[in-house]
Each structure stands twice: as C-alpha cells, then as structure tokens.
Amino acid sequence: MNTLHLDKLFSEYENEIKAFIRLKVKDSDLSNDLLQDTFLKAQLNINQVGDHEKIKQWLYSIARNLVTDHFRKQKIRNSKLATFSSEAEGPHVESEMTNCISPMISKLPSVYREALTEVEINGTDQKTLAEKLNISYSGAKSRVQRAREMLKTNLLECCKITADKYGNIISHSPKSACTGC
C-alpha cells in the first residue's frame, strides 16, 4: 500500500479513531498525539496487513494498544512519584528528597549513574536502555538494579529515613556525617 492510500485511510478514519481515543484519554492534546502515533505506526507497518478488509479493525487495535501503553507508563510514573510523597510532611517531601538524591546519583560510577538516570528520571524502559547502550537486556536490568542498590546504600548511610508499611517515605533527616543532603 502506498502513501496515497495512507492519506486516504487517514482522511477516512481520522475522526472515528480520534473520537475513540478521546473517549479513553479525556485530553484533546493527548488524543491528537495518540492519533498521530496511530497513523505513524500504521504507515510503518502497513505492509504487514494481509487482509485489507480489516484495516479499520487494525487501526483501532493500534490506537487501543497506544492508549494502553500510555496509561501503563503513566501508572509507572505515578507510582514512582508516590514513593517520594508523604502525608506526614506534605508535598515538599518529594522536592526535599530530590535535593538529597540528585547529588548521590551524581556520585555513582558513570555506568550506573547513566543507567539509573535513563530509567528512573527519563522514564526509558530497560529494553530501550539495553539497545541504547548496546548491551543485553539482562545486562541493562542488572546495571539498573546495581545502581538502585548503590543509591539505597548511600542514602541509608547518609539519611535517617522512616517509611510506612507501603514503602512511602514519612520522614527523613540527614545523619550528622552526611554532606550530600
């Protein structure tokens, strides 16, 4: 199928697919982004469609998967933020912990610092990290896990951290020997 046919598909299904996405995400700008991603993905994979009678279902499938991926990534980001939130100290705990964590991340060896920054701060998944660093997926997972352990060790040496039973930080304070926070 050539580009002309893709233009026809876009004009034929744009409003319908956009309405479908809009029902799921409730945000106009995000709906537009996901719509564009849907047709971009369709353009990249159009040659894989065997039965052209099912193009509409195929486009819906792409859109549905992109919406699911969006919410999955959002859930992961929100759970990471929740780790640093606290009801006891209010909304400033996250920024205070960031002020303490950032210098500690910068003290990690460069391979671990890069891996941790990519995954935890930039939101890169570990498979993409592996490709970016030209290492195996299990190697990337190990590198991120080691970085997390190093950071945790450094934090616990430097800070007194109190968490609730869910792992949410309730309070933290630097130990007297700490110079990082």
Rosetta blueprint (number, residue, H / E / L):
1 M L
2 N L
3 T H
4 L H
5 H H
6 L H
7 D H
8 K H
9 L H
10 F H
11 S H
12 E H
13 Y H
14 E H
15 N H
16 E H
17 I H
18 K H
19 A H
20 F H
21 I H
22 R H
23 L H
24 K H
25 V H
26 K L
27 D L
28 S H
29 D H
30 L H
31 S H
32 N H
33 D H
34 L H
35 L H
36 Q H
37 D H
38 T H
39 F H
40 L H
41 K H
42 A H
43 Q H
44 L H
45 N H
46 I H
47 N H
48 Q H
49 V L
50 G L
51 D L
52 H H
53 E H
54 K H
55 I H
56 K H
57 Q H
58 W H
59 L H
60 Y H
61 S H
62 I H
63 A H
64 R H
65 N H
66 L H
67 V H
68 T H
69 D H
70 H H
71 F H
72 R H
73 K H
74 Q H
75 K H
76 I H
77 R H
78 N H
79 S H
80 K H
81 L H
82 A H
83 T H
84 F H
85 S L
86 S L
87 E L
88 A L
89 E L
90 G L
91 P L
92 H H
93 V H
94 E H
95 S H
96 E H
97 M H
98 T H
99 N H
100 C H
101 I H
102 S H
103 P H
104 M H
105 I H
106 S H
107 K L
108 L L
109 P L
110 S H
111 V H
112 Y H
113 R H
114 E H
115 A H
116 L H
117 T H
118 E H
119 V H
120 E H
121 I H
122 N L
123 G L
124 T L
125 D L
126 Q H
127 K H
128 T H
129 L H
130 A H
131 E H
132 K H
133 L H
134 N L
135 I L
136 S L
137 Y H
138 S H
139 G H
140 A H
141 K H
142 S H
143 R H
144 V H
145 Q H
146 R H
147 A H
148 R H
149 E H
150 M H
151 L H
152 K H
153 T H
154 N H
155 L H
156 L H
157 E H
158 C H
159 C E
160 K E
161 I E
162 T E
163 A E
164 D L
165 K L
166 Y L
167 G L
168 N L
169 I E
170 I E
171 S E
172 H E
173 S E
174 P E
175 K L
176 S L
177 A L
178 C L
179 T L
180 G L
181 C L
